[in-house]
Amino acid sequence: MRHVIQIFGSKVVLAILGALIVGGVSAGLAAGTALRPHSPAPGVASTNGATNPTATTSAQPTATATPTDTPTTAPQTGPTATPNGQTTLRGTISALPPNEPANTFLMSTRNGNRTVMVDGNTSYQNGLNGFGDLQIGGSVIVTATLQPDGTTYLATKVTGNNDN
């Protein structure tokens, strides 16, 4: 008995025992809470077959858009699709026949070179009367349709661009 009193008389041993007791009680309470049955959602049967008509569910938070002062449209840098499936190309003429096939010119745009074909249905505007008026280095705006080959555009309109 004397050894037991000496052991329990030590402050270190008492501190350890206190921690074990408090920790054990806390763990037991947590385990008891975790094992306790909970109320099911409204209309859902519990394990004993009863339903809970009074339980409520909480609404989930929803995200809302925050308005900003940032413009919603970016400056146009490449081909622009038009409502009728055509594309608007802006750039300068970099090659003409004989360096290109007949009725074809190469256009340098911000997104690289584009091959443009013209035909009898192509119209010319703003100082251009026909294919013969095109010059290397001339600035143009072309309305065209991308062809099935994926690299050539067929122009429906070529407009001289005197703004550049």
Secondary structure by P-SEA (a helix, b strand, c coil): caaaaaaaacaaaaaaaaaaaaaaaaaaaaaaaaacccccccccccccccccccbbbbbcbbbbbbbccccccccccccccccccbbbbbbbbccccccccccbbbbbccccbbbbbbccccccccccccccccccccccccccccccccccccccbbbbbccc
